[in-house]
Amino acid sequence: SLYAFSKLQKFFVIFKRNYLNRSLLLKLMKRVYIVGKGKLIIKERGLVLEKYEKNVKKQWKLPINNIDLILCEGLIGLSPLSLRAIINKNITVLFLGKNGALKGVLLPISKAFPSLQIFQYKAFLDKRLEIATEFINSLKISSILSLSMIRDKISKEISEKIKSIEISPRDSIEELMGLESIIWKNIYEYLRLSTYDFEKREFHPPKGRLNSIISFGNSMLYSLIFSKIVEEDLNPKIGFLHEAYEGRNSLALDISESFKPPLLLLLNLYIIRNNILNEIHFNENENSTFLNDLGRSIYIKMFEKFISTKMFKIHKKGKFSLSSLIEIEVKNLGKSIVNNKRFFSVWRTCSSY
C-alpha cells in the first residue's frame, strides 16, 4: 500500500507504472544523469551522448543550452570539442564513483574560485558554533516533519523522542555532533522497527539493500547540494558542523543533514517496502551490496521525480519541492554570511500539505 501522505500518492502511482523503462539516460531541463559507460561528443554542433548497448551504438542528443549540471555515474569520456562546449556553456560536470562517491569535478573558471570565500572563512572563525547549531536544529525539524508524513504508531513514538531533544547553544562542535548522532540513532531505530531489511546503518561498504539505497541516495543528494553551493559562489570545503578533511566537501555535508530525513523516510523506505528495487537491481555478496546500472538508473529517475514534487509549504509563500528548499537554504546561508546576519534555516517555516 502507498504511504498515507496523500499529496505524494499521485507521484508514486504514476512512477510505479513506468519505472521499468530501461533507458540509462535521464534527460531533464536543468540536470542530466548518465549511468554506465559512454562518451560525450559534438555532432552537428550539438552535444551528443554515445553509448553501446549489446554491441549496438546508440546516441542521444542533449539540450546543451538548457543544462546546468551533468552527473556521470560510471565511465564517461569527453571529446576535446565536447569539453570546450561544456566549458563555454558554463556547465558543471560531476564524476561519481561506483558507490556514488564524488570523485571529480569539472568547473568553468567562473565557478572555480568562489567570490564569497573570504566572507565564508570569516563566518567560520566568528560564527561557527551559531551556524552549526542551526544545522542541527534544521535536522531535528525536518526529521519530525518527515515522520509526521508517515503516520504510523512507531513514527509517532520516534517523533516524540526527537522532539524531546533540546537544541540549545553548545560549547563545542563535538557536543553538537553528539546531538546529531542521537537524532540519527532514533531515525535508524524507526527503520529497524518498521522494515525487514534493516538492522543497523552500515556504509563502508553498505550491507543490505536499504543500506545500499541510502548510501546511493545520499551521494545523489550531496552532488545536487554541491552544485547549488558552487552556483551560490560558496566554497564547498568550508563547512561549519562537519570538520574539514582532505577530499571532503564539509559544507555539502552540513546542508544535507536536514534533507536526508525526507529522502530516507519518504522515498528510500517506500522503495524497499514496495519492492520497487529487487534482487535483479543489486550486486550482492556477504560483505557488500551495491545497486547495478539498471538499479541506479531506476533510482535516479525516482530521486529526480521525488525532489521535484511539491510536498512542503512555507508559511504565506505556497508549495515547494525539496529541490527548491535546497536552493533557498543555500541562498539563505550565502546572504547571512555576506550581510553578517544570523542564519535561519528554511525548515523553520516549513510544513507538509
LINCOR-V863143 format. One record per pair of residues at least 4 apart in sequence whose C-alpha atoms are under 6 Angstrom apart, sorted by the first residue. I is the first residue (numbers start at 1). GAP is how many residues later the second one is. D is the distance in Angstrom with one decimal. If there is no record, write none. Layout:
BEGIN
I,GAP,D / I,GAP,D
END
This chain:
BEGIN
5,144,5.5 / 12,4,6.0 / 15,4,5.6 / 24,11,5.6 / 24,273,5.5 / 25,9,5.3 / 26,7,5.6 / 27,5,5.2 / 28,4,5.7 / 29,37,5.8 / 30,36,5.9 / 30,37,4.6 / 30,38,5.2 / 31,36,5.7 / 31,38,4.8 / 31,39,5.8 / 32,38,4.8 / 33,37,5.9 / 33,38,4.9 / 34,38,4.9 / 34,39,6.0 / 35,38,4.8 / 35,39,5.6 / 36,38,4.5 / 37,37,5.7 / 37,38,4.7 / 37,39,5.6 / 38,12,5.6 / 38,13,4.6 / 38,38,4.9 / 39,10,5.8 / 39,11,5.2 / 39,37,5.3 / 39,38,4.4 / 39,39,5.7 / 40,8,5.7 / 40,9,4.7 / 40,38,4.9 / 41,6,5.9 / 41,7,5.3 / 41,38,5.4 / 41,41,5.2 / 42,4,5.5 / 42,5,4.9 / 42,6,5.9 / 42,40,5.4 / 47,14,6.0 / 47,15,5.5 / 48,12,5.5 / 48,13,4.4 / 48,14,5.7 / 49,10,5.5 / 49,11,5.2 / 50,8,5.8 / 50,9,4.6 / 51,6,5.8 / 51,7,5.3 / 52,4,5.2 / 52,5,4.4 / 52,6,6.0 / 68,23,5.0 / 69,22,5.7 / 69,23,4.9 / 69,24,5.9 / 70,23,4.7 / 71,22,5.9 / 71,23,4.9 / 72,23,4.9 / 72,24,6.0 / 73,23,4.9 / 78,5,6.0 / 86,5,5.5 / 87,21,5.3 / 90,18,5.6 / 92,14,5.8 / 92,15,5.2 / 93,12,5.8 / 93,13,5.0 / 94,11,4.7 / 95,8,5.6 / 95,9,5.0 / 96,4,5.2 / 96,5,5.3 / 96,6,4.5 / 96,7,5.3 / 97,4,5.2 / 97,6,5.9 / 100,116,5.5 / 100,119,5.3 / 101,118,5.9 / 107,5,5.8 / 114,119,4.6 / 114,120,5.5 / 114,121,6.0 / 115,118,5.7 / 116,117,5.8 / 116,118,5.6 / 117,118,6.0 / 119,219,6.0 / 123,4,5.1 / 124,4,4.7 / 128,4,6.0 / 128,112,5.3 / 129,4,5.9 / 132,108,5.3 / 132,109,4.6 / 138,120,5.5 / 138,209,5.8 / 139,118,5.8 / 139,119,4.1 / 142,4,6.0 / 142,116,5.7 / 143,118,5.4 / 144,15,5.4 / 146,116,5.2 / 147,8,5.4 / 155,4,5.9 / 181,4,6.0 / 190,4,6.0 / 191,4,5.8 / 192,6,5.2 / 192,7,5.4 / 202,4,5.0 / 202,5,5.9 / 205,83,5.6 / 206,5,5.4 / 206,6,5.2 / 206,82,5.5 / 206,83,5.7 / 207,4,5.9 / 207,81,4.7 / 207,82,5.1 / 208,81,5.6 / 212,77,5.8 / 212,78,5.5 / 213,4,5.9 / 214,4,6.0 / 222,4,5.9 / 222,30,5.9 / 225,27,5.8 / 226,26,5.5 / 229,5,5.5 / 230,4,5.7 / 236,13,5.1 / 236,15,4.9 / 236,16,6.0 / 237,12,4.5 / 237,13,5.2 / 238,13,5.7 / 239,11,4.5 / 239,12,3.9 / 241,13,5.9 / 242,8,5.5 / 244,6,5.7 / 260,4,5.9 / 261,4,5.8 / 262,4,5.3 / 263,4,5.3 / 264,4,4.9 / 265,4,5.5 / 271,4,5.9 / 271,5,5.2 / 277,4,5.9 / 281,10,5.9 / 281,11,5.6 / 281,14,4.3 / 282,8,5.6 / 282,9,4.4 / 282,10,5.2 / 283,6,5.8 / 283,7,5.3 / 283,9,6.0 / 284,5,4.5 / 291,4,5.2 / 291,5,5.7 / 296,4,6.0 / 299,4,5.9 / 302,4,5.9 / 307,14,6.0 / 307,15,4.8 / 307,16,5.2 / 308,13,5.2 / 308,15,5.9 / 309,12,5.1 / 310,9,5.8 / 310,10,4.7 / 310,11,4.0 / 311,10,5.9 / 312,7,5.7 / 312,8,5.3 / 312,39,5.6 / 312,40,4.5 / 313,5,5.4 / 313,6,4.3 / 313,7,5.7 / 313,37,5.6 / 313,38,5.4 / 313,39,6.0 / 314,4,5.7 / 314,35,5.4 / 314,36,4.7 / 315,34,6.0 / 328,4,6.0 / 329,17,5.7 / 333,10,5.9 / 335,4,5.9 / 336,4,5.6 / 336,5,4.7 / 336,6,5.9 / 336,7,5.3
END
